[in-house]
Amino acid sequence: MKNVDSLAVPITKPQVETLAFDAQLSTLKSDFIALWQNISEEFAQFGRVYTQEEQRATEAKVEETMIVEKDVDPNSDEAALQLQRMKATVRSMVVRSMAPEHSDETDAILGEFSEAGDEFVRQARVFDPDLGVEDIFQALRNLWIINSMQVGFGLPVRVTPSGLAYSLLYPYTDNYLDNPSITGAKKREYSRRFRGRLAGFANPVTSPLESRTWDLVEMIESEFSRSLYPEAYESLLAIHAGQEKSLRQHAIPDRWVQSDLLDISVEKGGTSVLADAYLVKGTLSTEEAEFSFGYGVFLQFIDDLQDVEEDCRNGHQTLFTLAAAKGDLDMMANRLHRFIDDVLTSSNSCVLSRPGTLTELVRRSCHILILESIAQSPGLYSDSYYRKVERYSPMGFVQIRKLNEKMKARQKKLRKVLSNKRVLTFAAAYV
């Protein structure tokens, strides 16, 4: 790790600017909490209805992709890259089938995302050869968000130092804070020291985890000066605060009320993508911050919907586990669907570059994630709702479950390979 003694005294900005950021954050939270509370729970169509013939055709194309990938040598250094490309190809196929009128632009954007994903895998493995495949793909999910923000702001789709660092930070920190074998006292101490590092203090490294995460913060500092881009660091502190609050969701399941869970989810989700946006652009207009925050809120809700069964098993509380304890999730899925559409539809056209194409890509991708969640957990929905929603899916729900099982099996095969090998960049091969 490089010497960061220059940060021994934290770089601060005028109190008035801090107050302005906090006021903006408070307003964003209130606005999106109110939006969620007022969204209708009536059913909304997920685009068009697919015939069984059309679903079978898409399934056949996806299956063909999976068959081709079986020929890849799982012991090669290219294994992680091949898995990333396979996922990108499947995603592109399904998204294209949902919005064929945008197919050319969608293909171009997703192609750029796939190339950035390849580069991210290479750089992540060079940064830490011991990263597990699950960690890499956890981080890749955030890269996709960063890439979409780059498209939205009219910037080149690429892996930046800040994009790599921010995407990798939370596999490290989340995995540590979620580890049940680590005491609460140790987690709080690490969280306190990490907060200090985000604020600019050069706390001495006391563990391998701190060495990694301190280095990642330094990568962000190499791209965004603290004095010139103070809001980027305010946003990082904001998501850290949101994550600290979210740890409370892991305990006392019988004491939670909906308003508390909504407050935590909106803050954690919104600040997460707000930080993405600041690390893409440096500074944001009020409208750009609003779009980014809303984007993060609905992605957090999607994550919570996808994790309902696991969260219930682990005693973690979210809006969706609370609803699942009282009955089916039909109305919650409807509310989430409408919430996403409302946020994307209300995006000011002057905020985004190519707003129609980007918002449609994000909309369809989020629809797929909701449909996949329903397909994966049929017991959480009424039979009539499950059958009704399946008609809007480009693939049958049974096939979606089978596809996910195949993806998991592929990742399992790669775990041992990725724990012992490095995926090298062209330059690193000659160092």
CORURFEN-V74478 format. One line per field, one symbol per residue. psi: psi as a letter, one per 40 degrees, with the letter a starting at -180 (. if undefined). A space follows every 50 residues. Layout:
psi->???
This chain:
psi->iihfdeedhihiiidddddddddddddddddddddddeiieiihhgbihi idddddddddddddddddeeehheeieeddddddddddddddddddddgd eedddddddddddddddddddddddddgeehidddddddddddddddddd ddefiihihidddddddddddddddddeheehidddddddddddddddee hghiheiddddddddddddddddhhdddfddddddddddddddddddeee igdeeiidddddddddddddddddddddedddiiiddddddddddddddd ddddddeddddddefhhiddddddeeaieddddddddddddddddehhde dihfddddddddddddddddddddddgdeeiidddddddddeheiidddd dddddddddddddeddddeeihhiidddee.
